[in-house]
Amino acid sequence: MRSIKHLSVSILLIFTASIFLFAAGCSTTSLSSSRYNPETGSYETKHYSKFFEVEEELIENKVMVYIIVTMKKKEIPILYNLQREMGALGNDDLYAKGDFIIYFKNLSQEDVTFDLNSAEILNQKIDMNLGEVKLKAGETKNIKILDQAIDNYSSEIKLTLDYSYNASKERKEFVLKRLTYDEIKQQRR
């Protein structure tokens, strides 16, 4: 009798551990959206990843900026789906945290210097106090802005950089697009 009880407890523990490991390893940082395409007469679904990116010039013909954001929002899928079905998701589900890495690349054959003053994400100003950024010809540097609130259900993020170059204060807005899994696959080729 004791061995059957022991076996039942062992099976229950293995089952519970398996569910926990599966749930802990999953994440709800992906997003899917469907829309009707009148040309094909069918619905098309896009499956978005947890990555956002943009690449644009910050200073014309001088400095290129590449920004990538990795969304960090871990949820237990079973609990999350249950909460969603019951309508019990709170306001905190609207937002996730994101780690921003901003790369600055000098495109010119001469040194470039500018002051990076602040960034703005979701209308929240982030004083970076980096002061002077010096890039030698062809050099790339990066900065990290960690754990910033971002919209959990958006396919884009707006980031604004305030900087000074040649004694002129500048402001540039970047729109980071959320990458689909198909776009990530194409980039790997």
C-alpha positions in Angstrom: 0.0 0.0 0.0 2.8 2.4 0.9 4.5 1.9 -2.5 1.3 2.8 -4.4 1.0 6.0 -2.4 4.7 6.7 -2.9 4.3 6.2 -6.6 1.2 8.5 -6.8 3.1 11.2 -4.9 6.1 10.8 -7.3 3.9 11.0 -10.4 2.2 14.1 -9.0 5.6 15.8 -8.2 6.9 15.0 -11.7 3.8 16.3 -13.3 3.8 19.5 -11.3 7.5 20.0 -11.9 7.0 19.5 -15.7 4.2 22.0 -15.8 6.2 24.6 -13.8 9.3 24.2 -16.0 7.2 24.5 -19.1 5.4 27.6 -17.8 8.6 29.3 -16.5 10.3 28.8 -19.8 7.5 30.4 -21.8 6.9 34.1 -22.3 4.1 36.2 -23.6 6.4 38.8 -25.3 5.0 37.9 -28.7 2.0 39.5 -30.4 -0.2 38.4 -33.3 -2.5 40.6 -35.4 -4.8 39.7 -38.2 -6.3 41.9 -40.9 -8.4 41.3 -44.0 -6.6 41.7 -47.3 -9.2 42.7 -50.0 -6.8 41.8 -52.8 -6.5 38.1 -51.7 -9.9 37.9 -50.1 -8.4 36.3 -46.9 -7.1 37.3 -43.5 -3.4 37.7 -43.1 -1.8 37.2 -39.7 1.5 38.7 -38.5 3.4 37.2 -35.6 5.5 39.8 -33.9 8.6 39.0 -31.8 9.9 40.7 -28.7 12.4 42.8 -30.7 12.1 46.3 -32.0 14.6 48.1 -34.2 15.4 51.2 -36.3 18.4 52.4 -38.2 18.7 56.1 -39.3 21.1 58.9 -39.5 21.3 61.1 -36.4 23.7 63.7 -37.9 23.5 63.8 -41.7 26.4 62.0 -43.4 28.2 61.9 -40.0 26.5 59.6 -37.4 24.3 56.6 -38.0 22.1 55.3 -35.1 21.0 51.7 -34.8 18.6 51.1 -31.9 17.4 47.7 -30.8 14.9 47.0 -27.9 14.4 43.6 -26.3 11.1 43.3 -24.5 11.1 41.6 -21.1 7.7 40.4 -19.9 7.6 37.0 -18.4 4.2 35.5 -17.7 3.0 32.0 -16.8 1.0 31.1 -19.9 -1.6 29.0 -18.2 -2.3 31.7 -15.6 -2.1 34.5 -18.1 -4.6 32.8 -20.5 -6.9 32.1 -17.5 -6.8 35.7 -16.4 -7.4 36.9 -20.0 -10.4 34.6 -20.4 -11.9 35.8 -17.1 -11.3 39.5 -18.0 -9.0 39.7 -14.9 -5.9 41.3 -16.5 -5.0 44.5 -14.8 -3.5 47.8 -16.1 0.0 46.4 -15.5 -0.6 44.0 -18.5 -0.6 47.0 -20.8 3.1 47.6 -20.2 6.3 45.6 -20.3 9.9 46.5 -19.7 12.4 47.0 -22.5 16.1 47.1 -22.7 17.3 49.7 -25.2 20.8 49.5 -26.8 21.6 52.5 -28.9 24.6 52.2 -31.3 26.3 55.3 -32.7 28.5 54.8 -35.8 30.7 57.5 -37.3 30.2 57.4 -41.0 32.7 60.1 -41.9 36.5 60.0 -42.3 36.9 62.5 -39.5 36.2 62.6 -35.7 32.7 63.6 -34.7 31.8 65.0 -31.3 28.2 65.7 -30.0 26.5 66.0 -26.7 23.8 63.5 -25.9 21.5 65.2 -23.4 18.4 63.1 -22.9 16.0 60.5 -24.3 12.2 60.3 -24.2 10.3 57.0 -24.3 6.5 56.9 -23.9 6.6 60.6 -22.9 9.0 59.9 -20.1 12.2 61.9 -20.2 15.4 60.1 -19.3 18.3 62.3 -18.3 21.3 60.4 -19.6 24.0 62.9 -18.5 26.4 61.3 -21.0 27.8 64.7 -22.0 30.2 64.6 -24.8 30.2 61.6 -27.2 33.4 61.4 -29.2 33.6 59.1 -32.2 36.7 58.6 -34.2 36.5 58.0 -37.9 34.6 54.7 -38.5 34.2 54.1 -34.7 31.0 52.6 -33.1 29.9 53.1 -29.5 26.8 52.1 -27.7 24.8 53.1 -24.6 22.2 51.0 -22.8 18.9 52.2 -21.2 17.6 49.3 -19.2 14.2 48.5 -17.8 12.1 51.2 -19.5 8.3 51.0 -19.6 7.1 50.2 -23.1 3.6 49.3 -24.6 3.0 45.6 -24.4 0.6 45.5 -27.4 2.3 47.9 -29.8 4.0 47.2 -33.1 6.2 50.3 -32.7 7.9 52.4 -30.1 8.8 56.1 -30.4 12.1 57.2 -28.9 13.3 60.8 -29.1 16.9 61.9 -28.6 17.9 65.4 -27.5 21.5 66.2 -28.5 23.7 69.2 -29.4 26.0 69.3 -32.4 28.0 72.3 -33.6 26.5 74.5 -30.9 23.0 73.8 -32.1 20.4 71.9 -30.0 18.7 69.2 -31.9 15.8 66.8 -31.3 15.3 63.6 -33.4 12.4 61.1 -33.1 12.9 57.5 -34.1 10.1 55.0 -34.7 11.2 51.5 -33.8 9.3 48.8 -35.6 8.5 45.5 -33.9 10.0 42.7 -35.9 8.0 39.8 -37.1 9.4 36.3 -36.9 9.5 36.2 -40.7 11.6 39.4 -40.7 14.0 37.9 -38.2 14.4 34.7 -40.4 15.1 36.9 -43.4 17.8 38.9 -41.5 19.6 35.6 -40.6 20.1 34.8 -44.3 
